C-alpha cells in the first residue's frame, strides 16, 4: 500500500494515471498530452510500474502502458475502512445543522 500511495503522491504520476484511465497510451502520447519530456515520463512510468499501477506491452520499438485495476481496488478497499468514520462525522454535522436551523426558526 505504501508503494502505491507514494507513487500517486507525485502530481505528474497522478496525471498519468488519469490519462491512462481512458485507455492505453505510448510514452510519447503521455509526454505530448502532459507537455513533459519523454525521459521524464519514462521515469514516472517506471515508478508507477514498480508500484504495480501500470503494465507495459512492448510492440516493436514502442511501449504501450495501461492501468492495472488490482492496486486501485486495493486502495479503494483500504479507503473503505475509513468511510464509516466520515459518515459518522457527516451525520453529526447534519444533526448540528438541523439544531441550528431549528434555533433560528424559533427566534
PyMOL commands that set and color helices and strands:
alter all, ss='L'
color gray80, all
select helices_A, chain A and resi 2-8+11-21+27-34+38-50+69-106
alter helices_A, ss='H'
color red, helices_A
select strands_A, chain A and resi 25-26+54-59+62-67
alter strands_A, ss='S'
color yellow, strands_A
deselect
rebuild
show_as cartoon
